[in-house]
Amino acid sequence: MPQSKDFRSLSISYTDQQVATPAYDAFAASDGLDSEDQIEKDETETELEKLVFGDDFGFHEALKASRAGNATRTLDVVDSLEQEDEAGTGAGLEGINDADLFYFDSGPNGVDVPSLLPVPSSDKDESQSPHNVAAWVDSDDERIAVTLASNTRLRKLRVTKSEDLVNGRDYTKRVRRQFERLHPAPEWAKPSAATKVSDRKRRRTSDAPDLSEDVASGDDMSVDSDDLSSQPLAKLLQNTTSLTKSTTTSPTSRKKLRPEVIDIHRTKDIGTSQSSSITSLSFHPQHPLLLSSGPSSTLFLHHISPHPPNPNPLLTALHVRSTAITTSVFRLPLGDKIFFSGRRRYFHVWDLSSGRVDKVSRIIGHGEGQRSMERFKLSPCGRWMGLVGSGRKGGGIINVLDAGTCQWVAEARVEGKGGVADFEWWGDGEGLLVLGKGGEAVEWDGRQKRVVATWTDEGAVGTTVVALGGRGGGPKGLGGDRWVAVGSSSGIVNVYDRRKWLKAESTPTRPEPVKCFDQLTTPTSHLQFSSDGQLLCIASRWKRDALRLVHLPSCTVYRNWPTSSTPLGRITAVEFSLNSEMLAVGNEQGKVRLWEIRS
């Protein structure tokens, strides 16, 4: 069959380029063709195959030709641009749009900013020593340009008056240097402090005293568990001459205050608002320092200096973990220690001369009756510490400790229901006035370790607080205090004059008050006498702006202060300075207001 034979001869050049498949093999076998008997390609067939599919040699030659053509076209474009520039030199730029003359270079290939900025020698040195490069160094900072002259807040970073541009790296260094100048690194953060800590640990383990107090663990204190110390007061005062001046003045040297109208002026507040209410305030007896604390578990020491540019600066703060501080006070008469406590079975003693903070966790032999040490007061002589006991069986008790050794000394008991409402130390520090919640008052002599007098508050309805004042004007057998103030849950405040008791052979069991103040309508929470005995401050925390000042001995309430615009708030703490010239008031918002009493 010649026609099929011719078909095979014409299609052989195409079938040779196909991929072998079983169908094609079967077709070739059925026609009698073997792979060995295939017809060889002639010159025409090979040339046709090369033109259609190409070969390796042709591919490389075409690639070379393409590269040569692109280079030729690039040269032609450059020559045409140069000719256009030469032609436009004499023609001017009048016919060109402004948008074609200028452009904004925002890409990375613009002007090299670091090359325009002076590189300090310190930067060059750091780049040459890899070990000095910090881990947070960013290479992009060198490409940032910061102007110092145009920004008024950055002009203080200039070295010279004519200096303007600096790179980002130099700007970072100058800002860090300015911050360290305003806020120096604390002593514990310096590398040399590590060796001091290890030496201190070695000394403590070698000669630790056997006392009844335990040093606070790391769970209670926010400072390091191996170094339970804060900055000593001597270091706080060594660079400030104004703090070394004594603030104590004799009460007799102060002018007599006039009744009804008082000359009082508000000064700058103490710092910023704290994170909790202020539950305790205490003035230092020798330096213009104010101690404040509250449920935020932090003690704050402020320098009383209401003068710009930094009025009443914060000297230091001490944070105690998991202890909402209820009471904190300087120990008189030197103010070398701070006692503070919360609703816990322990209290802390902060020694300001050495910076050491100790924790007293138990009272040997009297731990069952003292489940909380949140309510305590120190005697004016600084020798004794009184703690309100937890037991109420048969009345209430006051445990008396030695303030130096923190050892139990004695206890004072008041008979009645409800336990102890409040107590106050005599002016000479040798006895206590303990007040029960039913109005029972007990005069306890610490020298004889017994009760020397008892009396009852007139019209007592849930007595809440008691205060003593006017040292030197009352019976010497009762500490020499002239004035006794007793507050109740109804807001009534009774004031007693002990000078009248001198005429009697013994203390009257039901004395008559010289004045009864009813200005408060909510329970009385604070009673505070000034050191010279001329002022009595009464306040209640259960109502806003519930505070009054009373003049003594006239027993009249000042009518010109406080006013309706006086920012008192809900009062939580009141304290007079030892020279009776300052009044500090703390409130629930965490603010401490200061007033200066002039006359």
RODREN-402354 format. One line per 5 residues: number of its first residue (from 1); their letters; for each residue x, y, z of C-alpha. Coordinates in steps of 0.25 Angstrom, whole numbers, always signed. Layout:
residues N
NUM) a) X/Y/Z ~ ...
//
This chain:
residues 599
1) mpqsk) +0/+0/+0 ~ +8/+12/-5 ~ +0/+23/+0 ~ +2/+18/+15 ~ +17/+17/+12
6) dfrsl) +18/+31/+7 ~ +10/+36/+20 ~ +21/+29/+28 ~ +32/+36/+21 ~ +26/+50/+22
11) sisyt) +23/+49/+37 ~ +36/+43/+41 ~ +43/+56/+44 ~ +31/+60/+53 ~ +30/+47/+60
16) dqqva) +45/+46/+64 ~ +43/+59/+73 ~ +31/+53/+81 ~ +33/+46/+94 ~ +32/+31/+93
21) tpayd) +19/+26/+97 ~ +13/+12/+97 ~ +3/+15/+86 ~ +13/+20/+77 ~ +22/+8/+79
26) afaas) +10/-1/+76 ~ +7/+6/+63 ~ +22/+5/+59 ~ +22/-9/+62 ~ +9/-12/+54
31) dglds) +15/-5/+42 ~ +28/-14/+43 ~ +37/-3/+47 ~ +48/-5/+57 ~ +56/+5/+65
36) edqie) +69/+0/+58 ~ +63/+2/+44 ~ +59/+16/+46 ~ +63/+26/+34 ~ +74/+35/+37
41) kdete) +71/+50/+37 ~ +76/+57/+24 ~ +82/+72/+24 ~ +68/+78/+20 ~ +61/+71/+32
46) telek) +72/+75/+42 ~ +72/+90/+37 ~ +57/+90/+39 ~ +58/+84/+53 ~ +68/+94/+57
51) lvfgd) +60/+106/+52 ~ +47/+101/+59 ~ +53/+96/+72 ~ +67/+102/+73 ~ +80/+97/+79
56) dfgfh) +90/+100/+90 ~ +100/+108/+80 ~ +88/+116/+75 ~ +83/+120/+89 ~ +97/+125/+94
61) ealka) +99/+133/+81 ~ +85/+139/+82 ~ +88/+143/+97 ~ +101/+150/+93 ~ +94/+158/+82
66) sragn) +83/+162/+91 ~ +93/+168/+102 ~ +101/+175/+91 ~ +88/+181/+86 ~ +84/+186/+100
71) atrtl) +98/+193/+102 ~ +97/+200/+88 ~ +83/+205/+92 ~ +88/+211/+105 ~ +99/+218/+99
76) dvvds) +90/+224/+89 ~ +80/+229/+100 ~ +92/+235/+108 ~ +97/+242/+95 ~ +83/+248/+92
81) leqed) +82/+253/+107 ~ +95/+260/+106 ~ +91/+266/+93 ~ +78/+271/+99 ~ +86/+277/+111
86) eagtg) +96/+284/+101 ~ +84/+290/+93 ~ +77/+295/+106 ~ +88/+302/+112 ~ +86/+314/+104
91) agleg) +71/+313/+103 ~ +68/+316/+118 ~ +58/+309/+127 ~ +46/+318/+124 ~ +38/+308/+117
96) indad) +40/+297/+128 ~ +29/+295/+139 ~ +33/+297/+153 ~ +29/+282/+157 ~ +39/+277/+147
101) lfyfd) +51/+285/+153 ~ +49/+280/+167 ~ +46/+267/+174 ~ +45/+261/+188 ~ +56/+252/+192
106) sgpng) +50/+242/+202 ~ +57/+229/+198 ~ +69/+223/+204 ~ +79/+228/+194 ~ +77/+242/+197
111) vdvps) +87/+252/+205 ~ +96/+244/+214 ~ +92/+251/+228 ~ +103/+245/+236 ~ +113/+251/+227
116) llpvp) +107/+265/+230 ~ +108/+263/+245 ~ +120/+264/+254 ~ +124/+251/+260 ~ +129/+253/+274
121) ssdkd) +142/+246/+278 ~ +135/+237/+288 ~ +126/+231/+277 ~ +139/+228/+269 ~ +145/+221/+281
126) esqsp) +133/+213/+284 ~ +132/+208/+269 ~ +146/+204/+270 ~ +144/+196/+283 ~ +133/+186/+281
131) hnvaa) +132/+182/+295 ~ +127/+196/+299 ~ +115/+195/+289 ~ +102/+193/+297 ~ +92/+182/+292
136) wvdsd) +81/+192/+289 ~ +90/+201/+279 ~ +82/+203/+266 ~ +90/+206/+254 ~ +79/+215/+248
141) deria) +81/+225/+259 ~ +93/+230/+252 ~ +84/+234/+240 ~ +75/+243/+248 ~ +77/+258/+250
146) vtlas) +72/+265/+262 ~ +72/+280/+263 ~ +75/+285/+277 ~ +74/+300/+275 ~ +60/+301/+269
151) ntrlr) +54/+293/+281 ~ +53/+301/+294 ~ +53/+288/+302 ~ +65/+282/+295 ~ +74/+295/+296
156) klrvt) +80/+290/+310 ~ +86/+278/+303 ~ +95/+287/+294 ~ +110/+287/+298 ~ +112/+301/+291
161) ksedl) +102/+312/+288 ~ +105/+311/+273 ~ +102/+296/+273 ~ +90/+291/+265 ~ +89/+278/+258
166) vngrd) +93/+265/+265 ~ +91/+250/+260 ~ +82/+241/+267 ~ +93/+234/+274 ~ +99/+246/+281
171) ytkrv) +85/+251/+284 ~ +82/+238/+292 ~ +95/+240/+300 ~ +92/+254/+303 ~ +78/+251/+308
176) rrqfe) +83/+240/+316 ~ +94/+249/+322 ~ +83/+259/+326 ~ +74/+249/+333 ~ +86/+243/+341
181) rlhpa) +89/+257/+345 ~ +75/+260/+351 ~ +73/+245/+356 ~ +87/+240/+361 ~ +88/+225/+362
186) pewak) +85/+219/+376 ~ +96/+213/+384 ~ +91/+199/+383 ~ +92/+200/+368 ~ +106/+203/+367
191) psaat) +116/+191/+365 ~ +124/+195/+377 ~ +111/+192/+386 ~ +112/+177/+383 ~ +125/+176/+391
196) kvsdr) +119/+184/+402 ~ +107/+175/+403 ~ +115/+163/+404 ~ +124/+169/+415 ~ +111/+173/+423
201) krrrt) +106/+159/+422 ~ +119/+153/+427 ~ +118/+162/+439 ~ +104/+159/+442 ~ +106/+144/+442
206) sdapd) +118/+145/+451 ~ +113/+154/+462 ~ +97/+153/+461 ~ +91/+157/+474 ~ +81/+148/+481
211) lsedv) +69/+157/+482 ~ +54/+154/+482 ~ +53/+161/+469 ~ +54/+154/+455 ~ +59/+161/+443
216) asgdd) +49/+163/+433 ~ +49/+153/+421 ~ +49/+155/+406 ~ +34/+153/+406 ~ +31/+165/+415
221) msvds) +41/+175/+410 ~ +43/+181/+396 ~ +58/+182/+398 ~ +68/+171/+396 ~ +66/+159/+405
226) ddlss) +81/+159/+409 ~ +82/+174/+411 ~ +70/+179/+419 ~ +74/+193/+420 ~ +71/+207/+414
231) qplak) +79/+219/+413 ~ +83/+225/+426 ~ +78/+239/+430 ~ +92/+244/+431 ~ +94/+242/+416
236) llqnt) +81/+248/+413 ~ +85/+261/+421 ~ +100/+262/+417 ~ +98/+270/+405 ~ +86/+279/+410
241) tsltk) +90/+289/+420 ~ +75/+294/+421 ~ +71/+280/+427 ~ +82/+281/+438 ~ +76/+293/+445
246) sttts) +68/+289/+457 ~ +53/+292/+457 ~ +50/+290/+471 ~ +47/+303/+479 ~ +43/+305/+493
251) ptsrk) +28/+306/+495 ~ +29/+318/+504 ~ +36/+326/+493 ~ +24/+325/+484 ~ +14/+337/+484
256) klrpe) +1/+335/+490 ~ -10/+333/+480 ~ -23/+341/+480 ~ -36/+334/+481 ~ -47/+334/+471
261) vidih) -39/+339/+459 ~ -26/+332/+455 ~ -15/+336/+445 ~ -13/+323/+437 ~ -8/+322/+423
266) rtkdi) -7/+310/+413 ~ +6/+306/+408 ~ +10/+296/+397 ~ +5/+282/+398 ~ +14/+270/+401
271) gtsqs) +18/+265/+387 ~ +7/+258/+379 ~ -5/+250/+383 ~ -1/+236/+388 ~ -8/+223/+384
276) ssits) -16/+222/+396 ~ -21/+229/+408 ~ -12/+236/+418 ~ -14/+229/+432 ~ -2/+234/+439
281) lsfhp) +6/+247/+440 ~ +18/+250/+449 ~ +28/+262/+449 ~ +43/+260/+452 ~ +46/+266/+465
286) qhpll) +59/+272/+461 ~ +59/+274/+445 ~ +48/+279/+436 ~ +44/+265/+432 ~ +30/+259/+430
291) lssgp) +27/+245/+431 ~ +14/+240/+424 ~ +9/+226/+422 ~ -4/+218/+418 ~ -10/+205/+413
296) sstlf) -1/+206/+401 ~ +10/+199/+410 ~ +20/+211/+407 ~ +27/+221/+417 ~ +30/+234/+411
301) lhhis) +40/+244/+416 ~ +38/+259/+411 ~ +46/+271/+414 ~ +37/+282/+418 ~ +42/+294/+410
306) phppn) +31/+301/+402 ~ +40/+309/+394 ~ +41/+308/+378 ~ +46/+302/+369 ~ +44/+289/+376
311) pnpll) +35/+290/+389 ~ +34/+280/+399 ~ +43/+269/+392 ~ +43/+255/+395 ~ +55/+250/+402
316) talhv) +53/+235/+402 ~ +42/+224/+403 ~ +42/+210/+408 ~ +32/+200/+403 ~ +28/+188/+412
321) rstai) +21/+176/+404 ~ +8/+171/+409 ~ +6/+181/+420 ~ -4/+192/+420 ~ +3/+202/+429
326) ttsvf) -7/+207/+440 ~ +3/+215/+449 ~ +16/+221/+447 ~ +23/+230/+457 ~ +37/+236/+460
331) rlplg) +43/+232/+473 ~ +45/+244/+482 ~ +53/+252/+486 ~ +64/+250/+476 ~ +56/+244/+464
336) dkiff) +67/+234/+461 ~ +57/+222/+459 ~ +43/+220/+452 ~ +33/+210/+458 ~ +22/+206/+448
341) sgrrr) +12/+194/+447 ~ +0/+189/+441 ~ -11/+179/+444 ~ -1/+168/+446 ~ +6/+160/+458
346) yfhvw) +19/+168/+456 ~ +24/+182/+455 ~ +36/+188/+449 ~ +47/+198/+454 ~ +55/+206/+444
351) dlssg) +68/+211/+449 ~ +71/+224/+442 ~ +85/+225/+447 ~ +89/+212/+440 ~ +78/+210/+430
356) rvdkv) +75/+196/+436 ~ +61/+191/+437 ~ +57/+181/+448 ~ +45/+173/+449 ~ +39/+169/+463
361) sriig) +30/+157/+462 ~ +26/+153/+476 ~ +25/+157/+490 ~ +31/+146/+499 ~ +20/+141/+508
366) hgegq) +9/+150/+503 ~ +7/+146/+489 ~ -7/+141/+491 ~ -12/+154/+496 ~ -6/+162/+485
371) rsmer) -11/+156/+471 ~ -9/+170/+464 ~ +1/+181/+466 ~ -6/+192/+458 ~ -9/+201/+469
376) fklsp) +2/+206/+477 ~ +8/+219/+483 ~ +22/+223/+487 ~ +24/+231/+500 ~ +29/+246/+499
381) cgrwm) +42/+242/+506 ~ +45/+231/+496 ~ +47/+220/+506 ~ +34/+212/+505 ~ +24/+207/+495
386) glvgs) +9/+204/+497 ~ +2/+193/+489 ~ -13/+192/+490 ~ -16/+177/+493 ~ -26/+168/+486
391) grkgg) -32/+162/+498 ~ -45/+168/+503 ~ -49/+158/+514 ~ -52/+167/+526 ~ -48/+179/+519
396) giinv) -36/+182/+511 ~ -21/+183/+513 ~ -9/+191/+508 ~ +4/+184/+507 ~ +16/+193/+510
401) ldagt) +30/+190/+504 ~ +44/+195/+505 ~ +46/+204/+492 ~ +60/+200/+492 ~ +60/+185/+494
406) cqwva) +46/+183/+490 ~ +44/+174/+502 ~ +31/+173/+510 ~ +31/+181/+523 ~ +17/+182/+528
411) earve) +2/+183/+525 ~ -9/+193/+528 ~ -23/+188/+529 ~ -36/+196/+528 ~ -49/+189/+534
416) gkggv) -62/+190/+525 ~ -69/+185/+513 ~ -64/+186/+499 ~ -49/+187/+502 ~ -40/+199/+500
421) adfew) -45/+211/+492 ~ -31/+219/+492 ~ -20/+222/+501 ~ -10/+233/+502 ~ +4/+235/+509
426) wgdge) +6/+245/+520 ~ +14/+257/+517 ~ +26/+252/+525 ~ +25/+238/+518 ~ +24/+231/+532
431) gllvl) +9/+227/+531 ~ -3/+225/+523 ~ -17/+229/+522 ~ -26/+218/+517 ~ -40/+220/+512
436) gkgge) -50/+209/+511 ~ -62/+209/+501 ~ -72/+211/+512 ~ -65/+224/+516 ~ -56/+218/+527
441) avewd) -43/+225/+529 ~ -31/+219/+536 ~ -19/+226/+541 ~ -7/+216/+541 ~ +6/+220/+547
446) grqkr) +18/+212/+540 ~ +27/+215/+552 ~ +18/+208/+562 ~ +13/+198/+551 ~ -2/+200/+556
451) vvatw) -14/+209/+555 ~ -14/+222/+562 ~ -27/+228/+559 ~ -40/+225/+551 ~ -51/+234/+546
456) tdega) -63/+234/+536 ~ -65/+243/+524 ~ -78/+251/+526 ~ -89/+247/+517 ~ -80/+236/+510
461) vgttv) -87/+230/+498 ~ -77/+221/+491 ~ -64/+228/+494 ~ -55/+227/+482 ~ -42/+235/+484
466) valgg) -34/+243/+496 ~ -23/+253/+496 ~ -14/+260/+506 ~ -8/+274/+505 ~ -3/+286/+512
471) rgggp) +9/+280/+518 ~ +13/+286/+532 ~ +0/+292/+536 ~ -6/+279/+542 ~ -4/+270/+554
476) kglgg) +10/+265/+554 ~ +5/+251/+559 ~ -3/+250/+546 ~ +9/+254/+537 ~ +7/+269/+538
481) drwva) -3/+270/+526 ~ -14/+281/+528 ~ -24/+278/+517 ~ -31/+265/+514 ~ -40/+263/+502
486) vgsss) -50/+252/+500 ~ -57/+249/+487 ~ -70/+240/+485 ~ -77/+233/+474 ~ -88/+244/+475
491) givnv) -78/+255/+471 ~ -78/+262/+485 ~ -64/+266/+490 ~ -62/+268/+505 ~ -50/+276/+510
496) ydrrk) -45/+275/+524 ~ -36/+284/+532 ~ -27/+276/+541 ~ -23/+289/+548 ~ -36/+289/+556
501) wlkae) -33/+275/+561 ~ -21/+280/+569 ~ -31/+286/+579 ~ -37/+273/+582 ~ -30/+263/+591
506) stptr) -32/+252/+580 ~ -36/+251/+566 ~ -51/+253/+564 ~ -58/+240/+559 ~ -68/+248/+551
511) pepvk) -61/+262/+547 ~ -69/+272/+540 ~ -63/+277/+527 ~ -60/+292/+525 ~ -65/+291/+511
516) cfdql) -74/+282/+502 ~ -72/+284/+487 ~ -84/+279/+478 ~ -79/+285/+464 ~ -77/+271/+459
521) ttpts) -89/+262/+455 ~ -81/+249/+452 ~ -72/+241/+461 ~ -60/+248/+466 ~ -47/+241/+460
526) hlqfs) -36/+251/+463 ~ -32/+259/+474 ~ -19/+266/+474 ~ -13/+277/+484 ~ -2/+286/+479
531) sdgql) +12/+285/+487 ~ +10/+299/+494 ~ -4/+295/+498 ~ -11/+307/+491 ~ -19/+299/+480
536) lcias) -27/+287/+480 ~ -31/+281/+466 ~ -44/+272/+466 ~ -48/+264/+453 ~ -56/+253/+448
541) rwkrd) -53/+244/+436 ~ -68/+241/+433 ~ -71/+254/+427 ~ -64/+264/+417 ~ -58/+276/+423
546) alrlv) -61/+272/+437 ~ -50/+279/+445 ~ -50/+290/+455 ~ -39/+298/+462 ~ -41/+301/+477
551) hlpsc) -33/+312/+485 ~ -28/+309/+499 ~ -30/+313/+510 ~ -42/+321/+505 ~ -48/+308/+499
556) tvyrn) -54/+316/+487 ~ -55/+311/+473 ~ -48/+319/+462 ~ -59/+325/+453 ~ -50/+329/+441
561) wptss) -44/+315/+438 ~ -47/+306/+432 ~ -56/+312/+422 ~ -65/+306/+412 ~ -54/+306/+401
566) tplgr) -43/+300/+410 ~ -39/+287/+402 ~ -39/+277/+414 ~ -47/+265/+408 ~ -50/+253/+417
571) itave) -39/+255/+428 ~ -31/+242/+432 ~ -19/+248/+439 ~ -16/+261/+447 ~ -2/+266/+453
576) fslns) +4/+278/+458 ~ +19/+281/+457 ~ +27/+281/+470 ~ +28/+296/+469 ~ +13/+298/+467
581) emlav) +15/+306/+455 ~ +11/+296/+444 ~ -2/+288/+443 ~ -2/+275/+434 ~ -15/+269/+429
586) gneqg) -16/+256/+421 ~ -29/+251/+414 ~ -35/+239/+407 ~ -30/+244/+394 ~ -15/+242/+398
591) kvrlw) -12/+257/+399 ~ -5/+264/+410 ~ -9/+279/+412 ~ +0/+288/+420 ~ -3/+301/+427
596) eirs) +6/+311/+434 ~ +0/+316/+447 ~ +6/+330/+450 ~ -3/+337/+461
//
